[in-house]
Amino acid sequence: MVNRFNLSSVLDLVEVAKNVGAKMLKFVFVNPIGRAKENYDELGIPHQEYVRTLEFLADVSEQFPGFVRLKTPPAVIPPHLYRRFGQEEAQREVWYGCGFPLMGVLPDGTVTICALTRSHEEIKFGHVLEDDLLTLWRRGKGWEMRQQYMETKLEGICGDCIFRDTCKGSCRAHAYDEYGSLTGPYLLCQQLADEGLFPSLYRTSVLESRCG
């Protein structure tokens, strides 16, 4: 879990992983959701520093002989860096999400779509000691959520992204926490778009206008 405090120690982590014979390293970023939301100003990587951080992780990844997985929306990786993370022959890949929609069972037995949405009462479906999982899935309209997800219905910049059908907006719990909608855009991508930093090569509308 890469954050401001441990970024400088990532190279040491790679050395430890090599020494113990680890087969895989996975890098993920702190999202401003759940308890991390309260401390995000201290822990989070500002989007202005994201590219420099990705360049650093690309350099680090090339020093690890095993498999490296980077969990982040592909659109936040600039075109000049994307190849360095997407090389199958070099055992590196970009990983987008977690297979939403899910059923998240909280420690007290309450069921929601994800542990990250545990503070949202409106998307809690019930309790495992009161109903079976199929009943809870139907009550929470899990079928509708899955259909919506499979059809890639997304708002904001995510709806205009060339990675839309594969990334599917990355973390949907993060989008819900920020916008109150499971079809809302991924916050970091939307921030980049709002500031004119989202790569035009990754916009479907731009590519279609050029082809037309």
Backbone as a chain_set.jsonl record, in Angstrom:
{"seq": "MVNRFNLSSVLDLVEVAKNVGAKMLKFVFVNPIGRAKENYDELGIPHQEYVRTLEFLADVSEQFPGFVRLKTPPAVIPPHLYRRFGQEEAQREVWYGCGFPLMGVLPDGTVTICALTRSHEEIKFGHVLEDDLLTLWRRGKGWEMRQQYMETKLEGICGDCIFRDTCKGSCRAHAYDEYGSLTGPYLLCQQLADEGLFPSLYRTSVLESRCG", "coords": {"N": [[0.861, -1.185, 0.0], [1.064, 1.817, -1.151], [2.07, 4.911, 0.119], [2.546, 8.31, 1.293], [4.32, 8.135, 3.444], [5.705, 5.696, 3.254], [6.845, 5.55, 0.749], [9.528, 6.056, 0.216], [10.707, 3.772, 1.138], [10.16, 1.705, -0.552], [11.984, 0.58, -2.343], [13.617, -0.82, -0.589], [11.791, -2.726, 0.209], [11.539, -4.222, -2.119], [14.067, -5.401, -2.217], [13.958, -7.01, 0.076], [11.881, -8.715, -0.701], [13.098, -10.018, -2.858], [15.149, -11.352, -1.516], [13.801, -13.187, 0.123], [12.663, -14.765, -1.726], [10.214, -14.132, -2.942], [7.447, -14.367, -5.199], [5.755, -12.53, -6.323], [4.991, -9.029, -6.433], [2.732, -6.573, -5.374], [1.521, -3.409, -5.977], [-0.473, -0.971, -4.546], [-2.518, 1.964, -4.206], [-3.349, 4.357, -1.648], [-6.73, 5.028, -1.114], [-9.04, 7.738, -0.688], [-11.079, 6.818, 1.348], [-13.243, 5.245, 3.714], [-11.516, 4.684, 6.791], [-9.178, 5.797, 5.924], [-9.907, 8.125, 4.734], [-10.023, 10.091, 6.638], [-7.401, 10.599, 7.141], [-6.23, 11.213, 4.767], [-4.936, 13.469, 3.708], [-2.461, 13.353, 4.844], [-1.555, 10.788, 4.179], [-2.133, 10.187, 1.466], [-1.135, 10.108, -2.029], [-0.722, 12.991, -3.745], [-2.533, 13.968, -6.693], [-1.048, 15.537, -8.361], [1.492, 14.63, -8.016], [1.442, 12.118, -8.95], [2.395, 11.087, -11.431], [5.198, 11.256, -11.185], [5.517, 9.486, -9.085], [4.62, 7.11, -10.268], [6.592, 6.792, -12.216], [8.768, 6.276, -10.59], [7.939, 3.849, -9.412], [7.884, 2.28, -11.682], [10.596, 2.13, -12.31], [11.492, 0.785, -10.029], [10.078, -1.605, -10.255], [11.316, -2.844, -12.386], [13.542, -3.839, -11.258], [12.873, -6.067, -9.918], [12.732, -9.558, -10.089], [10.478, -11.164, -10.232], [6.861, -11.367, -10.636], [5.069, -8.365, -11.159], [2.424, -6.407, -10.076], [0.402, -3.643, -10.638], [-2.038, -1.87, -9.092], [-4.254, 0.264, -10.28], [-6.285, 2.688, -11.988], [-5.929, 2.373, -15.486], [-5.931, 4.687, -17.031], [-4.725, 6.713, -15.6], [-2.11, 6.399, -15.945], [0.396, 7.801, -17.75], [0.767, 7.862, -21.363], [3.507, 7.475, -22.12], [4.494, 5.929, -20.114], [2.96, 3.689, -19.943], [3.606, 1.357, -21.371], [5.685, 0.316, -19.901], [4.516, -0.787, -17.7], [2.79, -2.594, -18.732], [3.84, -4.987, -19.802], [3.759, -8.17, -20.785], [5.73, -10.071, -21.261], [7.695, -9.214, -19.574], [6.619, -9.716, -17.171], [4.872, -7.861, -15.922], [1.994, -6.029, -15.013], [-1.006, -4.034, -15.292], [-3.558, -3.679, -12.99], [-6.998, -3.427, -12.6], [-9.447, -3.446, -10.961], [-11.625, -5.01, -8.511], [-13.434, -6.971, -9.187], [-16.133, -6.236, -8.959], [-19.767, -6.53, -9.076], [-19.711, -7.151, -5.568], [-20.353, -9.071, -2.547], [-20.131, -7.843, 0.532], [-19.349, -8.948, 3.693], [-19.603, -7.652, 6.788], [-17.763, -7.382, 9.941], [-19.732, -7.624, 11.959], [-21.673, -9.11, 10.783], [-23.373, -7.818, 9.072], [-24.461, -7.198, 5.734], [-23.183, -5.739, 2.823], [-22.256, -4.014, -0.246], [-19.533, -3.841, -0.312], [-16.755, -3.79, 1.9], [-15.724, -1.268, 2.059], [-17.83, 0.431, 1.819], [-19.114, 0.51, 4.202], [-20.064, 2.529, 5.854], [-22.334, 3.511, 4.725], [-25.58, 3.417, 5.15], [-27.738, 3.064, 3.438], [-27.078, 1.221, 1.499], [-26.87, -1.208, 2.711], [-27.77, -4.537, 2.999], [-28.847, -6.319, 4.787], [-28.609, -8.914, 7.293], [-26.461, -11.667, 7.985], [-27.282, -13.542, 9.84], [-29.959, -13.426, 9.798], [-31.069, -13.737, 7.247], [-30.685, -15.778, 4.253], [-27.908, -15.763, 1.906], [-28.695, -15.529, -0.796], [-31.23, -14.364, -0.63], [-30.5, -11.914, 0.487], [-28.898, -10.901, -1.528], [-30.772, -10.552, -3.571], [-32.468, -8.739, -2.329], [-30.819, -6.532, -2.156], [-30.738, -5.9, -4.767], [-28.8, -7.081, -6.365], [-28.598, -8.35, -8.87], [-29.349, -6.354, -10.646], [-27.337, -4.477, -10.22], [-25.126, -5.913, -11.107], [-25.753, -6.262, -13.828], [-25.763, -3.624, -14.697], [-23.105, -3.022, -14.239], [-21.799, -4.806, -15.984], [-22.665, -3.774, -18.39], [-21.288, -1.486, -18.458], [-22.074, 1.152, -17.583], [-21.262, 4.29, -17.051], [-20.47, 7.462, -15.579], [-19.303, 10.897, -16.091], [-15.786, 11.41, -16.671], [-15.094, 8.745, -16.888], [-16.987, 7.613, -18.53], [-16.129, 8.436, -20.978], [-13.802, 7.259, -21.615], [-11.189, 5.32, -23.093], [-10.521, 2.984, -21.867], [-12.759, 2.117, -20.664], [-14.406, -0.245, -20.945], [-12.802, -2.264, -19.999], [-11.531, -1.452, -17.611], [-13.731, -0.467, -16.215], [-14.338, 1.683, -14.549], [-12.803, 1.294, -12.319], [-12.525, 1.232, -8.827], [-15.651, 0.861, -7.574], [-16.814, 1.264, -5.129], [-15.384, 3.388, -4.136], [-16.199, 5.377, -5.909], [-18.912, 5.514, -5.222], [-18.746, 6.38, -2.59], [-17.796, 8.918, -2.965], [-19.498, 10.21, -4.851], [-22.025, 9.271, -4.413], [-23.142, 7.429, -6.098], [-23.133, 4.415, -7.949], [-22.368, 4.497, -10.524], [-20.815, 6.648, -10.852], [-17.869, 8.655, -11.682], [-14.389, 7.634, -11.38], [-12.605, 9.068, -8.79], [-9.901, 10.165, -8.935], [-9.345, 10.093, -11.683], [-11.342, 11.813, -12.6], [-10.568, 14.183, -11.375], [-8.175, 14.685, -12.724], [-9.206, 15.087, -15.283], [-10.809, 17.358, -14.878], [-8.869, 19.252, -14.463], [-7.63, 19.402, -16.837], [-5.677, 17.504, -17.334], [-6.01, 14.928, -18.081], [-5.051, 12.443, -20.318], [-5.459, 13.137, -23.737], [-5.345, 11.148, -25.627], [-6.537, 9.054, -24.431], [-9.215, 9.535, -24.456], [-12.334, 8.656, -25.665], [-14.049, 10.257, -27.197], [-12.299, 12.1, -28.366], [-10.681, 10.487, -29.997], [-12.619, 9.474, -31.723], [-13.418, 11.809, -33.019], [-11.145, 12.44, -34.42], [-10.934, 10.295, -36.146], [-13.208, 10.65, -37.573]], "CA": [[0.0, 0.0, 0.0], [1.979, 2.944, -1.294], [1.602, 6.193, 0.638], [3.628, 9.301, 1.42], [5.291, 7.766, 4.468], [6.536, 4.523, 2.945], [7.323, 5.561, -0.63], [10.995, 6.012, 0.196], [11.186, 2.445, 1.55], [9.704, 0.705, -1.515], [13.151, -0.113, -2.88], [14.017, -1.79, 0.437], [10.811, -3.806, 0.145], [11.902, -5.054, -3.266], [15.241, -6.196, -1.816], [13.475, -8.039, 1.004], [11.115, -9.672, -1.498], [14.051, -10.835, -3.61], [15.91, -12.194, -0.582], [12.964, -14.287, 0.639], [12.178, -15.547, -2.859], [8.822, -13.814, -3.284], [7.136, -14.516, -6.622], [4.963, -11.402, -6.808], [4.804, -7.79, -5.682], [1.568, -5.823, -5.844], [1.488, -2.042, -5.466], [-1.764, -0.305, -4.582], [-2.476, 3.306, -3.628], [-4.368, 4.68, -0.656], [-7.896, 5.766, -1.601], [-9.668, 8.516, 0.387], [-12.34, 6.158, 1.669], [-13.147, 4.569, 5.004], [-10.683, 5.377, 7.776], [-8.118, 6.539, 5.226], [-10.419, 9.433, 4.339], [-9.716, 11.028, 7.704], [-5.961, 10.86, 7.161], [-5.739, 11.186, 3.397], [-4.02, 14.584, 3.463], [-1.136, 12.928, 5.3], [-1.148, 9.521, 3.571], [-2.355, 10.065, 0.035], [-0.236, 10.672, -3.04], [-1.476, 14.0, -4.504], [-2.548, 13.616, -8.113], [0.011, 16.287, -9.035], [2.734, 13.866, -7.877], [1.172, 10.737, -9.356], [3.263, 10.664, -12.534], [6.539, 11.032, -10.646], [5.445, 8.26, -8.286], [4.535, 5.99, -11.207], [7.916, 6.627, -12.83], [9.585, 5.632, -9.568], [7.509, 2.456, -9.283], [8.311, 1.575, -12.899], [12.027, 1.852, -12.136], [11.612, -0.23, -8.981], [9.539, -2.867, -10.771], [12.282, -3.457, -13.299], [14.608, -4.44, -10.46], [12.333, -7.261, -9.276], [12.703, -10.619, -11.098], [9.192, -11.846, -10.265], [5.707, -10.707, -11.241], [4.694, -7.102, -10.508], [1.079, -5.952, -10.429], [0.092, -2.288, -10.18], [-3.481, -1.66, -9.067], [-4.636, 1.654, -10.497], [-6.933, 2.827, -13.29], [-4.906, 2.532, -16.527], [-5.931, 6.028, -17.619], [-3.885, 7.653, -14.849], [-0.732, 6.14, -16.356], [0.651, 8.508, -19.011], [1.129, 6.974, -22.476], [4.933, 7.142, -22.189], [4.81, 4.969, -19.054], [2.055, 2.542, -19.96], [4.295, 0.164, -21.867], [6.575, -0.223, -18.865], [3.718, -1.552, -16.75], [1.932, -3.551, -19.418], [4.657, -5.917, -20.583], [3.563, -9.551, -20.34], [7.001, -10.8, -21.284], [8.488, -8.765, -18.428], [5.838, -10.072, -15.985], [4.304, -6.678, -15.262], [0.658, -5.741, -15.517], [-1.86, -3.074, -14.593], [-4.761, -4.351, -12.507], [-7.95, -2.325, -12.519], [-10.439, -3.442, -9.894], [-11.714, -6.187, -7.639], [-14.488, -7.87, -9.616], [-17.449, -5.759, -8.543], [-20.236, -6.285, -7.71], [-19.405, -8.153, -4.564], [-21.131, -9.001, -1.32], [-19.189, -7.674, 1.627], [-19.892, -9.265, 5.014], [-18.869, -6.901, 7.801], [-17.494, -8.18, 11.139], [-20.931, -7.875, 12.773], [-22.605, -9.919, 10.01], [-24.123, -6.986, 8.132], [-24.043, -7.399, 4.346], [-23.223, -4.579, 1.933], [-21.583, -4.372, -1.498], [-18.087, -3.837, -0.113], [-16.402, -3.298, 3.234], [-15.414, 0.153, 1.959], [-19.065, 1.217, 1.884], [-19.771, 0.132, 5.458], [-20.669, 3.677, 6.528], [-23.531, 3.918, 3.988], [-26.694, 2.583, 5.589], [-28.697, 2.836, 2.359], [-26.7, 0.065, 0.671], [-26.728, -2.404, 3.53], [-28.848, -5.395, 2.544], [-29.396, -7.133, 5.861], [-27.683, -9.577, 8.211], [-26.307, -13.089, 7.645], [-27.971, -14.372, 10.823], [-31.396, -13.238, 9.627], [-31.481, -14.204, 5.919], [-29.638, -16.433, 3.47], [-27.206, -14.83, 1.019], [-29.451, -15.288, -2.019], [-32.264, -13.391, -0.29], [-29.842, -10.621, 0.678], [-28.457, -10.461, -2.859], [-31.954, -10.064, -4.28], [-32.953, -7.552, -1.642], [-29.923, -5.444, -2.521], [-30.792, -5.748, -6.22], [-27.482, -7.465, -6.883], [-28.677, -8.666, -10.293], [-29.372, -5.096, -11.38], [-25.999, -3.883, -10.131], [-24.219, -6.666, -11.975], [-26.082, -5.95, -15.214], [-25.291, -2.26, -14.927], [-21.645, -3.083, -14.277], [-21.399, -5.49, -17.203], [-22.952, -2.893, -19.524], [-20.354, -0.371, -18.3], [-22.75, 2.444, -17.52], [-20.428, 5.148, -16.217], [-20.641, 8.899, -15.769], [-18.081, 11.696, -16.055], [-14.685, 11.052, -17.564], [-15.048, 7.294, -17.084], [-17.841, 7.298, -19.666], [-15.475, 8.897, -22.206], [-12.435, 6.709, -21.544], [-10.986, 4.157, -23.961], [-10.372, 1.8, -21.024], [-14.034, 1.966, -19.961], [-14.945, -1.6, -20.945], [-11.917, -3.173, -19.268], [-11.338, -0.906, -16.263], [-15.076, -0.338, -15.643], [-14.374, 2.695, -13.5], [-11.981, 0.856, -11.184], [-13.213, 0.963, -7.554], [-17.004, 1.414, -7.546], [-17.083, 1.709, -3.756], [-14.785, 4.72, -4.048], [-17.094, 6.284, -6.645], [-20.133, 5.703, -4.438], [-18.418, 7.172, -1.41], [-17.551, 10.301, -3.377], [-20.587, 10.807, -5.631], [-23.322, 8.702, -4.057], [-23.652, 6.677, -7.247], [-22.253, 3.334, -8.383], [-21.95, 4.773, -11.902], [-20.008, 7.866, -10.838], [-16.488, 8.488, -12.163], [-13.336, 7.406, -10.401], [-12.258, 10.427, -8.359], [-8.612, 10.636, -9.443], [-9.482, 10.337, -13.125], [-12.163, 12.996, -12.789], [-9.743, 15.328, -10.989], [-7.259, 14.94, -13.839], [-9.999, 15.639, -16.388], [-11.243, 18.711, -14.514], [-7.721, 20.151, -14.532], [-7.06, 19.32, -18.178], [-4.494, 16.651, -17.302], [-6.353, 13.584, -18.551], [-4.494, 12.324, -21.679], [-6.459, 13.164, -24.807], [-5.282, 9.862, -26.314], [-7.378, 8.106, -23.707], [-10.618, 9.95, -24.562], [-13.043, 8.082, -26.804], [-14.584, 11.337, -28.017], [-11.206, 12.689, -29.134], [-10.292, 9.536, -31.038], [-13.691, 9.404, -32.718], [-13.409, 13.044, -33.811], [-10.005, 12.373, -35.34], [-11.233, 9.294, -37.171], [-14.298, 11.151, -38.41]], "C": [[0.895, 1.233, 0.0], [1.331, 4.212, -0.745], [2.794, 7.116, 0.831], [4.721, 8.849, 2.379], [6.219, 6.63, 4.048], [7.112, 4.51, 1.535], [8.841, 5.421, -0.706], [11.546, 4.639, 0.562], [10.798, 1.344, 0.567], [10.874, -0.089, -2.077], [13.661, -1.15, -1.884], [13.067, -2.986, 0.438], [11.137, -4.767, -0.991], [13.088, -5.949, -2.917], [14.837, -7.321, -0.865], [12.732, -9.128, 0.232], [12.035, -10.588, -2.297], [14.774, -11.816, -2.695], [15.104, -13.374, -0.048], [12.368, -15.122, -0.476], [10.727, -15.311, -3.221], [8.622, -13.891, -4.792], [6.404, -13.306, -7.197], [5.024, -10.222, -5.851], [3.583, -7.083, -6.255], [1.569, -4.454, -5.174], [0.08, -1.48, -5.626], [-1.61, 1.052, -3.9], [-3.596, 3.486, -2.605], [-5.49, 5.47, -1.322], [-8.514, 6.543, -0.443], [-11.05, 7.977, 0.721], [-12.165, 5.397, 2.975], [-12.3, 5.378, 5.975], [-9.581, 6.198, 7.121], [-8.582, 7.938, 4.821], [-10.054, 10.495, 5.372], [-8.251, 11.452, 7.684], [-5.367, 10.995, 5.765], [-4.755, 12.314, 3.093], [-2.596, 14.223, 3.867], [-0.635, 11.718, 4.518], [-1.169, 9.51, 2.051], [-1.276, 10.679, -0.838], [-1.044, 11.704, -3.83], [-1.43, 13.694, -5.996], [-1.498, 14.389, -8.9], [1.343, 15.53, -9.001], [2.6, 12.436, -8.386], [2.14, 10.254, -10.432], [4.667, 10.378, -12.029], [6.584, 9.747, -9.818], [5.393, 7.033, -9.185], [5.874, 5.731, -11.887], [8.851, 5.906, -11.864], [9.226, 4.155, -9.445], [7.882, 1.639, -10.518], [9.786, 1.199, -12.798], [12.234, 0.723, -11.127], [11.177, -1.596, -9.501], [10.53, -3.596, -11.649], [13.465, -4.076, -12.569], [14.154, -5.717, -9.757], [12.18, -8.367, -10.317], [11.364, -11.339, -11.216], [8.107, -11.025, -10.938], [5.353, -9.45, -10.456], [3.318, -6.671, -11.014], [0.849, -4.575, -9.82], [-1.417, -2.102, -10.244], [-3.783, -0.174, -9.127], [-5.399, 1.725, -11.819], [-5.876, 3.072, -14.373], [-4.81, 3.942, -17.085], [-5.083, 7.026, -16.847], [-2.406, 7.434, -15.166], [-0.49, 6.829, -17.694], [1.085, 7.549, -20.112], [2.6, 6.559, -22.487], [5.349, 6.135, -21.117], [4.036, 3.663, -19.181], [2.746, 1.254, -20.396], [5.161, -0.484, -20.787], [5.816, -1.055, -17.831], [2.899, -2.652, -17.428], [2.671, -4.559, -20.26], [4.507, -7.332, -20.053], [4.88, -10.298, -20.266], [7.894, -10.416, -20.111], [7.756, -9.018, -17.109], [5.377, -8.843, -15.203], [2.929, -6.407, -15.859], [-0.02, -4.678, -14.671], [-3.148, -3.806, -14.242], [-5.766, -3.279, -12.141], [-8.832, -2.327, -11.274], [-10.496, -4.757, -9.157], [-12.856, -7.118, -8.026], [-15.868, -7.505, -9.117], [-18.513, -6.279, -9.513], [-19.963, -7.479, -6.793], [-20.48, -8.131, -3.484], [-20.12, -8.933, -0.189], [-19.87, -7.964, 2.958], [-19.015, -8.581, 6.059], [-18.675, -7.757, 9.059], [-18.726, -8.494, 11.985], [-21.988, -8.683, 12.022], [-23.47, -9.14, 9.05], [-23.564, -7.166, 6.72], [-24.223, -6.117, 3.548], [-22.478, -4.954, 0.659], [-20.079, -4.503, -1.322], [-17.807, -3.297, 1.285], [-16.13, -1.796, 3.216], [-16.653, 1.033, 2.013], [-19.804, 0.965, 3.194], [-20.444, 1.298, 6.176], [-21.963, 4.142, 5.854], [-24.688, 2.962, 4.301], [-27.614, 2.197, 4.431], [-28.321, 1.681, 1.442], [-26.278, -1.115, 1.533], [-27.97, -3.256, 3.297], [-29.513, -6.202, 3.652], [-28.291, -7.787, 6.658], [-27.642, -11.08, 7.928], [-26.998, -14.018, 8.643], [-29.489, -14.278, 10.689], [-31.91, -13.762, 8.293], [-30.328, -14.92, 5.227], [-29.081, -15.443, 2.451], [-27.98, -14.524, -0.264], [-30.546, -14.252, -1.775], [-31.667, -11.995, -0.152], [-29.384, -10.038, -0.652], [-29.622, -9.873, -3.653], [-32.487, -8.784, -3.649], [-32.113, -6.332, -2.013], [-29.862, -5.182, -4.013], [-29.427, -6.016, -6.85], [-27.487, -7.751, -8.362], [-28.63, -7.392, -11.125], [-27.994, -4.43, -11.362], [-25.036, -4.589, -11.066], [-24.473, -6.343, -13.447], [-25.569, -4.573, -15.596], [-23.779, -2.233, -15.073], [-21.169, -3.716, -15.582], [-21.634, -4.627, -18.439], [-22.106, -1.618, -19.485], [-21.052, 0.982, -18.395], [-22.008, 3.334, -16.527], [-20.622, 6.616, -16.571], [-19.273, 9.596, -15.789], [-17.034, 11.214, -17.028], [-14.626, 9.552, -17.832], [-15.92, 6.855, -18.26], [-17.225, 7.673, -21.0], [-14.049, 8.357, -22.304], [-12.308, 5.461, -22.403], [-10.824, 2.866, -23.156], [-11.68, 1.441, -20.314], [-14.474, 0.504, -19.846], [-14.055, -2.61, -20.234], [-11.733, -2.731, -17.821], [-12.663, -0.836, -15.497], [-15.132, 0.625, -14.454], [-13.616, 2.331, -12.247], [-12.84, 0.607, -9.949], [-14.575, 1.649, -7.504], [-17.397, 1.878, -6.144], [-16.541, 3.116, -3.546], [-15.684, 5.747, -4.736], [-18.36, 6.553, -5.838], [-19.878, 6.588, -3.23], [-18.27, 8.65, -1.763], [-18.782, 10.957, -4.004], [-21.974, 10.271, -5.276], [-23.951, 7.91, -5.173], [-22.64, 5.606, -7.648], [-21.809, 3.513, -9.834], [-21.115, 6.053, -11.993], [-18.586, 7.615, -11.313], [-15.528, 8.168, -11.029], [-12.724, 8.769, -10.066], [-10.961, 10.945, -8.969], [-8.694, 10.963, -10.931], [-10.285, 11.609, -13.389], [-11.394, 14.263, -12.411], [-8.788, 15.699, -12.122], [-8.006, 15.582, -15.01], [-10.4, 17.086, -16.105], [-10.111, 19.726, -14.636], [-7.022, 20.096, -15.886], [-5.833, 18.435, -18.279], [-4.765, 15.221, -17.763], [-5.872, 13.454, -19.997], [-5.579, 12.273, -22.754], [-6.48, 11.852, -25.586], [-6.167, 8.814, -25.665], [-8.86, 8.464, -23.762], [-11.249, 9.368, -25.832], [-13.528, 9.168, -27.756], [-13.512, 11.968, -28.894], [-10.807, 11.777, -30.287], [-11.344, 9.436, -32.124], [-13.716, 10.633, -33.604], [-12.272, 13.04, -34.811], [-10.267, 11.395, -36.477], [-12.299, 9.805, -38.128], [-13.827, 12.256, -39.329]], "O": [[1.417, 1.633, 1.041], [0.199, 4.547, -1.092], [3.93, 6.73, 0.556], [5.9, 9.135, 2.168], [7.386, 6.602, 4.44], [7.797, 3.558, 1.16], [9.367, 4.746, -1.591], [12.722, 4.364, 0.326], [11.075, 0.171, 0.818], [10.768, -1.301, -2.268], [14.089, -2.234, -2.279], [13.491, -4.124, 0.643], [11.023, -5.983, -0.836], [13.108, -7.125, -3.281], [15.317, -8.448, -0.987], [12.928, -10.318, 0.48], [11.785, -11.789, -2.402], [14.984, -12.973, -3.058], [15.66, -14.442, 0.206], [11.646, -16.083, -0.213], [10.072, -16.206, -3.756], [9.508, -13.529, -5.566], [6.425, -13.078, -8.406], [5.098, -10.386, -4.633], [3.418, -7.002, -7.472], [1.612, -4.355, -3.947], [-0.488, -1.511, -6.717], [-0.685, 1.261, -3.115], [-4.647, 2.851, -2.691], [-5.238, 6.459, -2.009], [-8.513, 6.051, 0.685], [-12.064, 8.604, 0.414], [-11.062, 4.957, 3.301], [-12.357, 6.607, 5.984], [-9.105, 7.179, 7.693], [-7.763, 8.828, 4.593], [-9.807, 11.651, 5.028], [-7.905, 12.535, 8.155], [-4.152, 10.905, 5.59], [-3.834, 12.128, 2.298], [-1.635, 14.734, 3.291], [0.556, 11.616, 4.222], [-0.313, 8.889, 1.42], [-0.597, 11.629, -0.45], [-1.98, 11.32, -4.532], [-0.415, 13.22, -6.507], [-1.095, 13.962, -9.981], [2.213, 15.753, -9.843], [3.53, 11.639, -8.269], [2.648, 9.136, -10.353], [5.266, 9.369, -12.401], [7.572, 9.013, -9.85], [6.044, 6.027, -8.904], [6.247, 4.579, -12.108], [9.626, 5.037, -12.264], [10.113, 3.304, -9.38], [8.162, 0.445, -10.414], [10.178, 0.089, -13.156], [13.045, -0.178, -11.343], [11.817, -2.612, -9.228], [10.579, -4.826, -11.656], [14.293, -4.754, -13.177], [14.947, -6.374, -9.081], [11.548, -8.135, -11.348], [11.132, -12.051, -12.193], [8.39, -10.108, -11.709], [5.337, -9.469, -9.225], [3.083, -6.583, -12.219], [1.074, -4.37, -8.627], [-2.009, -2.169, -11.321], [-3.592, 0.553, -8.152], [-5.174, 0.888, -12.693], [-5.001, 3.915, -14.179], [-3.752, 4.358, -17.557], [-4.749, 8.085, -17.378], [-1.55, 8.193, -14.711], [-1.123, 6.466, -18.685], [1.708, 6.527, -19.826], [2.915, 5.418, -22.824], [6.43, 5.552, -21.198], [4.416, 2.65, -18.594], [2.489, 0.186, -19.84], [5.339, -1.702, -20.776], [6.395, -1.918, -17.17], [2.377, -3.542, -16.756], [2.19, -4.953, -21.322], [5.054, -7.667, -19.002], [5.122, -11.062, -19.332], [8.751, -11.197, -19.698], [8.216, -8.588, -16.051], [5.482, -8.797, -13.978], [2.729, -6.541, -17.067], [0.331, -4.449, -13.514], [-3.752, -4.467, -15.087], [-5.427, -2.321, -11.445], [-8.948, -1.302, -10.601], [-9.539, -5.532, -9.171], [-13.211, -7.992, -7.235], [-16.692, -8.387, -8.875], [-18.2, -6.461, -10.689], [-19.987, -8.637, -7.208], [-21.386, -7.298, -3.498], [-19.345, -9.867, 0.017], [-20.849, -7.309, 3.315], [-17.833, -8.894, 6.193], [-19.364, -8.763, 9.221], [-18.763, -9.523, 12.659], [-23.075, -8.92, 12.548], [-24.23, -9.733, 8.284], [-22.353, -7.273, 6.531], [-25.281, -5.489, 3.59], [-22.1, -6.115, 0.498], [-19.42, -5.198, -2.095], [-18.542, -2.448, 1.789], [-16.286, -1.124, 4.236], [-16.55, 2.241, 2.226], [-21.012, 1.192, 3.272], [-21.309, 1.079, 7.024], [-22.62, 5.06, 6.345], [-24.755, 1.849, 3.778], [-28.206, 1.118, 4.446], [-29.162, 1.206, 0.68], [-25.435, -1.919, 1.136], [-29.093, -2.759, 3.386], [-30.618, -6.713, 3.473], [-27.167, -7.286, 6.703], [-28.677, -11.692, 7.662], [-27.272, -15.172, 8.314], [-30.22, -14.976, 11.392], [-33.061, -14.189, 8.203], [-29.16, -14.712, 5.555], [-29.698, -14.417, 2.166], [-27.934, -13.401, -0.767], [-30.769, -13.369, -2.603], [-32.25, -11.014, -0.614], [-29.47, -8.83, -0.875], [-29.486, -8.843, -4.314], [-32.905, -7.862, -4.349], [-32.64, -5.23, -2.165], [-29.066, -4.37, -4.486], [-28.968, -5.29, -7.732], [-26.517, -7.447, -9.057], [-27.972, -7.337, -12.164], [-27.545, -3.887, -12.372], [-24.228, -3.949, -11.738], [-23.533, -6.172, -14.222], [-25.013, -4.378, -16.677], [-23.235, -1.519, -15.915], [-20.238, -3.216, -16.213], [-20.897, -4.729, -19.42], [-22.202, -0.774, -20.376], [-20.665, 1.842, -19.186], [-22.115, 3.151, -15.314], [-20.901, 6.96, -17.719], [-18.237, 8.979, -15.541], [-17.356, 10.674, -18.086], [-14.158, 9.131, -18.89], [-15.632, 5.85, -18.91], [-17.734, 7.278, -22.048], [-13.202, 8.929, -22.99], [-13.219, 4.635, -22.438], [-10.973, 1.773, -23.703], [-11.699, 0.557, -19.458], [-14.871, 0.062, -18.768], [-14.511, -3.704, -19.901], [-11.775, -3.557, -16.909], [-12.717, -1.107, -14.297], [-15.869, 0.41, -13.491], [-13.767, 2.987, -11.217], [-13.798, -0.162, -10.02], [-14.652, 2.873, -7.404], [-18.22, 2.781, -5.993], [-17.158, 3.934, -2.864], [-15.904, 6.842, -4.218], [-18.83, 7.689, -5.777], [-20.696, 7.443, -2.89], [-18.581, 9.524, -0.954], [-19.078, 12.119, -3.726], [-22.98, 10.765, -5.783], [-25.169, 7.733, -5.198], [-21.436, 5.862, -7.682], [-20.966, 2.759, -10.32], [-20.753, 6.486, -13.087], [-18.144, 6.467, -11.343], [-15.828, 8.408, -9.859], [-12.368, 9.531, -10.966], [-10.931, 12.067, -9.473], [-8.175, 11.984, -11.38], [-9.955, 12.386, -14.284], [-11.551, 15.299, -13.056], [-8.614, 16.876, -12.441], [-7.5, 16.506, -15.648], [-10.336, 17.938, -16.992], [-10.351, 20.908, -14.879], [-5.949, 20.674, -16.061], [-5.032, 18.587, -19.201], [-3.849, 14.401, -17.825], [-6.246, 14.276, -20.834], [-6.502, 11.461, -22.681], [-7.512, 11.48, -26.144], [-6.505, 7.805, -26.284], [-9.681, 7.763, -23.171], [-10.745, 9.573, -26.936], [-13.433, 9.021, -28.974], [-13.782, 12.332, -30.039], [-10.618, 12.233, -31.414], [-11.017, 9.326, -33.305], [-13.998, 10.536, -34.798], [-12.403, 13.567, -35.915], [-9.877, 11.632, -37.621], [-12.317, 9.464, -39.31], [-14.619, 12.793, -40.104]]}, "num_chains": 1, "name": "protein.A"}
